[in-house]
Amino acid sequence: MRKKRHTKSDKSTHYFNEGTEAAIKEYLLNKELTKKERDNLYVEKIKPAFSKLVENLIYIFGINVDTDYETLKHDCVVFLYENIHKYHTDRDTKAFSYFNIVAKNWLFLKAKQTSRRAKFNVAYNDRNSTDEITKYNLQQAVVEPIEDDVLKNEYFLTVLDEIEKWKAVAKNKKELVVLDAIQQLFDNIDNLNILDKKAIFIYLKELTGMNTKQLCVSINKVRAKYQKFKKRYNNKM
C-alpha cells in the first residue's frame, strides 16, 4: 500500500497556507477564546484545509478501503481534529508537514486494515461453519484499531519529517544518498524480514552503492544529527 515517497515542497499550498498555520496556533494557544469562538475558528479556517488535505492524499495515493469515499474522508478529518492538540507549536515542524504525515499514515493504516479484513474473509470463505465467538476474537487479533497504531507512531512520524529537513541542508551528495536510503527503509519497513543492525547496514550498502568506509562516515554524520534531534525532542516533551 505504501507508494513512492513524494518530496515535500517548502512552499505552502494554496489551501493550507500561513493563514491556516496561524489559525491552528490561535486555536491551540489562545486561552481567551470561548468554546463557540474556538469551534467557529476550526470550522471556518482549519477544517476546510484538513478536508482538502485528506482529499488530495486519497486521490494521489489511490487509497482503497471497504467504505465509501465520503465516509473515509470524513473519518480522517475527524481523526485530525481529535488529535490537533498533539501538534506542538513550539517545534520547528510546520502544521502542514505534521498533519500531512499524520493523515497519510492514518489512510495507509486504514487501507492495511481493509487488506487484513479481506485476507481474514478469504481464510474463512471455504469453511462450512465457524464458531462466531472464535471468529470474532480472531478478527480482532487480525484487525487492530488503527488509531492506536497512529498514536504509537507519532515519534516515528516526527523523525521522518526531521529527515526531510536534513536532506534540505545536506552538505554533500553522499550524505543525501544515505538519507534517501534511510527513507526507503522506513517506507518499506513492513517488507523487511530482519531488522538487526547488521541487516540494516547491509540494506544501506545495497541501496547506496557505497563501500563500508564511505557508509560509516556518512552514517556517523546522520547519527550525530539524530542525537541532537532526540535530545531536543525529549526536552520539549
Secondary structure, DSSP 8 states (H G I E B T S, - for coil): ---------SS--SSS-HHHHHHHHHHHH-TT--HHHHHHHIIIIIHHHHHHHHHHHHHHHT---SS-HHHHHHHHHHHHHHTGGG--TTSSS-HHHHHHHHHHHHHHHHHHHHHHHHHHHHHHHT-S---HHHHHHHHHHHS--HHHHHHHTHHHHHHHHHHHHHHHT-SSHHHHHHHHHHHHHHHTGGG-S--SHHHHHHHHHHHH---HHHHHHHHHHHHHHHHHHHHHHHHT-
